[in-house]
Amino acid sequence: MVVAPVVGGKETALRALLASMNSAPGIADPRNAVVPFGAFEGLHFARLVVLDDALQVDMKLYGVEPARLPTVLVFIGDCDGAADDALADLAQRAGPGLARIFSHCEGFAEGADVLAWMRARDRRAAASFVNWVGRSVRQVREESALQRALSARVPREALATPADAQRVRSELVEHVAGEVLAGRLALTPPEPTPLGWQLRKLAHLIAVPLLSLAALPFVIVLAPFLVWQLRALETSDPEICPRPRQADLAALYELEDRDTTNQYTALGAVKPGLFRRWLLTALLAFTEYACRHVYTRGFLARVQTIHFAHWFFFDDKTRVVFVSNYDGSHQGYMDDFINKVGWGLNVLFSNGVGWPRTRWLVFGGSRIEQSFKYFQRRHQVPTQVWYKAYPGLALVEMKRNHRIREGLERSTMSDADALAWLRLL
């Protein structure tokens, strides 16, 4: 994430420039002249979004005078490999276009080093979820092309015997081998995982439990006070869940359901006081741990429709930005969370200003369905530019395509397995 305040008086021109990058409202043209996202092989998703401080007024209901915060431009990319390498690639290939965008931001002078400027404003996520760790853009595209090639060639009539499945599969394997040899298909072997990445992950896997264990005696001693403080705040914090304005909803609707995947960007203030700030910091640290070591193969708890999701702290941890890319409709996305992991929403987002009232951190909250849906829509921000590297592909199809490739590359297969594999096509 690259974050930069927008120069006063330049927001309108910036929004016009961002709109020129789109082929449809909010949907980036992958070949646009400013930042041709489609030229970057390792970029899964990207977005450019303008964030303001409109909801800071809610702080008045907590007896806090809201701080005046600058409007900022945010660039977020989900990429293969190291983030710094992706920034360097962006600066090299799209430097002039990025300079046009960032010229609307504070601190960017004419002729500035775009890469150095972005690096200085790059922010690390407090927590990140990746649906399938290790699945690259290249893999997604190659396996999709493989599925299309096989689907076009597989016979559609019923097979006379189970053994016929073996014959058909052998013919398809031979056909793919010829296509690969001719250069019409590619099945690139996965790149080895960098040793440094593995070591950092192992260190994180061990360090967080050790630190938690060291802190456990203090938590036990303080538990009665912490529980009392939590319940006192839960019973006194105001709910702020009015029906969103129709004009705001219309602006969001215009950007949605233009692909099998949708984007979500939300911004909100953390409830005032050190208790909420420290609690949310700890909870996001545990969320990061779970996403990094547990939820790495298609699931975020029981939710299976999210490609990527990130939580970022802003303004000295007084605000949080949440972004995600998910399959299906917005309504289905919200219902998925309510029905499958509503407690998880409460644990994190109940620390945000105005969240529907919770009990003991996990009960209530998102279970108060209408209030929750009003809250999340009110905090959602229109995303001016959004890019997806593989339009039309949902996670369920990526999983199927990978199973097709695995079946193709198996040396032997039973008649029943061969028939099941053909049904995938």
Secondary structure, 3 states (H helix, E strand, C coil): CEEEEECCCCHHHHHHHHHCCEEECCEECCCCCCCCHHHCCCEEEEEEEEECCHHHHHHHHHCCCCCCCCCEEEEEEEECCCHHHHHHHHHHHHHHHHHHHHCCECCCCCCCCHHHHHHHCECCCCEEEECECCCCHHHHHHHHHHHHHHHHHCCCCCCCCHHHHHHHHHHHHHHHHHHHHHCCCCCCCCCCCCHHHHHHHHHHHHHHHHHHHHHHHHHHHHHHHHHHHHHHHHHHCCECCCCCCHHHHHHHHCCCCCCCEEEEEEEEEECCCHHHHHHHHHHHHHHHHHHHHCCCECCECCECCEEEEEEEEECCCCEEEEEEEEECCHHHHHHHHHHHHHHHHHHHHCCECECCCEECCCEEHHHCHHHHHHHHHHHECCCCEEEECCCCCCHHHHHHHHHHHHHHHCCCCCHHHHHHHHHHC
